[in-house]
Amino acid sequence: MYIQRAIEPVIQKMVNTFKVVLLTGARQVGKSTTLSHMFSSQDYEYVSLDDFNELQIAKSNPKAFFMNHPGKLIIDEIQYAPQLFREIKFRVDRTQDYGQYILTGSQTYSLMQGVTESLAGRVGIAYLDGLSLREILQDSFNQPMIPNETYIQANRKALHGRDLWQAIHRGSLPELTKLNELDGDQYYASYLSTYIERDVRSITNIQDLSLFSTFMRVIAARVSQEVNYTDMASELGVSAPTVKSWMSVLEASGLIALIQPFSNNQLTRVIKRPKLYFMDTGLVAYLGRWLNPDNLMMGAMSGAVLENFAVSEIIKSFHNAGKIHPPVTFYRDKDRREVDLIIEDSGVLHPIEIKQTASPNLNMAKHFSQLEKAQGYTVGNQMILCQIDKKRYLSEDLIAYPIGAI
């Protein structure tokens, strides 16, 4: 059963307004499935560069590749043949038709590099993540997570209690969501094996792939924390620059997001390290060997994983609205005053605290006032995301909101 993707209107609009559309995102998030659902074979011919013969022609003779496929075209895994970008530029510059080529790929860095060099101004870029909880629940609300009145007052679908933790543990990859009988551990083991063998090898020259697997487990134990390359390097027995390079590989592949700290001239004691989040909590559970939802819910990392889930869902809400650079940061200073997440909207800062509690209180927002010092900004609605069943105002501009309804 196909699950309707929230990003579909964004893709359709881009096809109608750009000559080329690039749909990027991690492996197995449903890029090809989404496009095949949206566009019939009469609309577009589909070619995958996983096909060795197609790949060889694309790399050695781009002109011949397009002679073999002269019409509108969906090219899957375009990062394997960056040689095609220049030929695509040449072809789209000869016509005024929109939506001539739709490209997909799972290595963000190499794709963006090719787009910047060859297709700037000609391409619309959309980013597809794993399924959001809204998509899984078929919640029709499709606005980015900005805590304004429209968001707060919307009638929403939600998960609570163990049902929420079941979804967190299962993860967001479409195959796992559609097939309940599919063993999650086996799926993630195969997923990581394919990812490491294909993507990691092609992005960077890593000799010891087993050590890279260990690295992924090490960082999975550090979700929702500030990134300390030196500490991780010491644990792995490698250099800090090596860890930083490996982290960039995961970020380029769409598996993790690094959230940068909020900075402002008036806030001088801010910690400058980013915070680490995985885009799929099922992968975190697998890497951390949390065998079932109850273990995860009651385990030592439950608070960190819940925060990871909330942040990844917020990022998805922006990506699904066509915003590939979500306006999210966090605040932490050297006096350990912290705001888990800050969403910026037209000069307004919305501070958010993410808590495991079902009993939120005003004290949980005690550090929000630090943002009032930020020059050029105002502070808007404030929010505590937590495990409550329905929204609750704690003050006129502070609301507790169900984490299962992001």
LINBELLIN-V636732 format. One record per residue. N is the residue number from 0. SS is DSSP state (H for helix, E for strand, - for the rest). Layout:
# LINBELLIN-V636732
n: (N	N)
ss: (SS	SS)
This chain:
# LINBELLIN-V636732
n: (0	1	2	3	4	5	6	7	8	9	10	11	12	13	14	15	16	17	18	19	20	21	22	23	24	25	26	27	28	29	30	31	32	33	34	35	36	37	38	39	40	41	42	43	44	45	46	47	48	49	50	51	52	53	54	55	56	57	58	59	60	61	62	63	64	65	66	67	68	69	70	71	72	73	74	75	76	77	78	79	80	81	82	83	84	85	86	87	88	89	90	91	92	93	94	95	96	97	98	99	100	101	102	103	104	105	106	107	108	109	110	111	112	113	114	115	116	117	118	119	120	121	122	123	124	125	126	127	128	129	130	131	132	133	134	135	136	137	138	139	140	141	142	143	144	145	146	147	148	149	150	151	152	153	154	155	156	157	158	159	160	161	162	163	164	165	166	167	168	169	170	171	172	173	174	175	176	177	178	179	180	181	182	183	184	185	186	187	188	189	190	191	192	193	194	195	196	197	198	199	200	201	202	203	204	205	206	207	208	209	210	211	212	213	214	215	216	217	218	219	220	221	222	223	224	225	226	227	228	229	230	231	232	233	234	235	236	237	238	239	240	241	242	243	244	245	246	247	248	249	250	251	252	253	254	255	256	257	258	259	260	261	262	263	264	265	266	267	268	269	270	271	272	273	274	275	276	277	278	279	280	281	282	283	284	285	286	287	288	289	290	291	292	293	294	295	296	297	298	299	300	301	302	303	304	305	306	307	308	309	310	311	312	313	314	315	316	317	318	319	320	321	322	323	324	325	326	327	328	329	330	331	332	333	334	335	336	337	338	339	340	341	342	343	344	345	346	347	348	349	350	351	352	353	354	355	356	357	358	359	360	361	362	363	364	365	366	367	368	369	370	371	372	373	374	375	376	377	378	379	380	381	382	383	384	385	386	387	388	389	390	391	392	393	394	395	396	397	398	399	400	401	402	403	404	405)
ss: (-	-	-	-	-	-	-	H	H	H	H	H	H	H	H	H	H	-	-	E	E	E	E	E	-	-	-	-	-	-	H	H	H	H	H	H	H	H	-	-	-	-	-	-	E	E	E	E	-	-	-	H	H	H	H	H	H	H	H	H	-	H	H	H	H	H	H	H	-	-	-	-	E	E	E	E	-	H	H	H	H	-	-	H	H	H	H	H	H	H	H	H	-	-	-	-	-	-	-	-	E	E	E	E	E	-	-	H	H	H	H	H	H	H	H	H	H	H	H	-	-	-	E	E	E	E	E	-	-	-	-	-	H	H	H	H	H	-	-	-	-	-	-	-	-	-	-	-	H	H	H	H	H	-	-	-	-	-	-	-	H	H	H	H	H	H	H	H	H	H	-	-	-	H	H	H	H	H	-	-	-	-	-	H	H	H	H	H	H	H	H	H	H	H	H	H	H	H	H	H	H	H	H	-	-	-	-	-	H	H	H	H	H	H	H	H	H	H	H	H	-	-	-	-	-	E	-	-	H	H	H	H	H	H	H	H	-	-	-	H	H	H	H	H	H	H	H	H	H	H	H	H	-	-	-	E	E	E	E	-	E	-	-	E	-	-	E	-	-	E	-	-	-	-	E	E	E	E	-	-	H	H	H	H	H	H	H	-	-	-	-	-	H	H	H	H	H	H	-	-	-	H	H	H	H	H	H	H	H	H	H	H	H	H	H	H	H	H	H	-	-	-	-	-	-	-	-	E	E	E	E	E	E	-	-	-	-	E	E	E	E	E	E	E	E	-	-	E	E	E	E	E	E	E	-	-	-	-	-	-	-	H	H	H	H	-	-	H	H	H	H	H	H	-	-	-	-	E	E	-	-	E	E	E	E	E	-	-	-	-	-	E	E	E	E	-	-	E	E	E	E	E	H	H	H	-)
